[in-house]
Amino acid sequence: MLRVSRLYPKSRVGRALATTKRYQSSVCGAYFPDEPSRPELITERIPGPSGIKLNEDLGKVFDNRASNFVTDYFNSIGNYISDADGNKLLDVYCQISSIALGYNNPALIEMAKSDSMINALVNRPALACFPSIDYGKILNEGILAAAPPGMDKVWTALSGSCANETAYKAAFMYQEAKRRGSIDFTSEELTSVMENKAPGASEKVILSFDKGFHGRLFGSLSTTRSKAIHKLDIPAFPWPKAPFPQLKYPLDEFVNENHSEEERCLAILEDIITKKHPPHNIAAIVVEPVQSEGGDVHATPFFFQGLRDLTKKHEILMIVDEVQTGIGATGKFWAHEHWNLSEPPDMVSFSKKFQAAGFYFTDPELQPNKPFRQFNTWCGDPSKALIAKSIYQEISKNNLVQKTAQVGDYLYKSLSSVFSKYPDRIKNLRGENMGTFIAWDCVSPEERNKLLLACRTKGVNIGGCGEVTVRLRPTLVFENKHADVLANILEDSLKDLYK
Ligand SMILES: Cc1ncc(COP(=O)(O)O)c(C=O)c1O
């Protein structure tokens, strides 16, 4: 552990990691015993002067107009993110939902210092052509050990968008291979595809849902339907979309209405499949367990089971996009485990909290009939697969998914109590029994943004999504004590805004 503390000897992290004993005790009690017990604020505003200056300099060479504040990752620890001015904020946004185990997690730092990691970093392989001697073992002990129930194969990719796009390509090649049967590619296919035309270029489509988000590369962007600004000016495939249920809250007061809404959406979907498209034209349907960027829109297991039934009935592949919901935050390792599907999805994509990206599948036919059809230079990254392995092992060793489910229940109750005092300002609290994957709505985008800013000024880094939604995306080492800090600061912020 001394070696680890040498990494950042003068920082809080270095001091925290210097004591092996303290870390060992952390896994059964507080995970990061040396993180601050509450936000530590140095400047009146965040960003402060140092952050503003650094950002100005960076802006001359890099488009940083989306920057919230410049971060000091050396001095961030556990659930607390440090900015360039030394402010320490409780982080419930976590790099857009992608920090699983807290900043400077000792287990990940150990992995980062290992020979395997050094080797993976300095000799990045073109994995499909020259796979490393240990890639199979790394996958089996990490990404594949974490595979969703019933799935046993993976294709590794480079980002969430890339994970989805490679899944879409697998879907098209699978469906066209089924159409073609045992016949090889025709000469017409081979020539027309070079003109970007059918029959070589498939005319099949991927269906996605209104307000869904699946990424910003060309193919994934065509399935993204959350905000126009992400799509403007970019050529798009003419692919269909279906409505996603709009549930009313609290759920127990609108059981019948919500059920009818889900039936309505399933009926429209079946209409699109059967009346608006020729048979077998829809290669796959992609769906998020909770539409995250679109505003944390939930549906019930009834809807997702209905979707699975329709995809089976019409021989359409079902892709579940778990880029944001995967890796424990909903109180299950994979959010779709909440649904108890009669049959697993055909593909499940992942990225974010796993750091590595890709998609899981089971059917060997989802691997195209020839090499190089699903291919790029790197086809993933062993260094990220090693980090994913450490994340998986740390989650398993410390029961972090179960703990997240418990902390989520505690947090949900605390928030219900705080928000009950502001029924006209805060609406649609959602994510009960979904771990810490909790969200609520404000009454306008302006009020939502004011709340986000008020929280930041009081020491909580928190994110929005959709038009009026606040979403929580804390780490899996977020405990009841952090939930208390969050609830208190939210309450103070609401008091200030609506006194
Ligand atoms: C559900 C979902 N899918 C795909 C993506 C795209 O991932 P990336 O930004 O890594 O390409 C995101 C990103 O927010 C996402 O939330």
The ligand as a Gaussian input file, in Angstrom:
#p B3LYP/6-31G(d) Opt

LIG

0 1
 C      -28.046000       4.786000     -22.700000
 C      -26.848000       5.327000     -23.419000
 N      -26.435000       4.740000     -24.553000
 C      -25.360000       5.176000     -25.225000
 C      -24.653000       6.270000     -24.787000
 C      -23.475000       6.759000     -25.581000
 O      -22.295000       6.501000     -24.905000
 P      -20.975000       7.314000     -25.302000
 O      -21.220000       8.725000     -24.956000
 O      -19.907000       6.647000     -24.477000
 O      -20.741000       7.089000     -26.743000
 C      -25.044000       6.916000     -23.614000
 C      -24.320000       8.098000     -23.132000
 O      -24.780000       8.873000     -22.322000
 C      -26.180000       6.437000     -22.914000
 O      -26.619000       7.032000     -21.798000

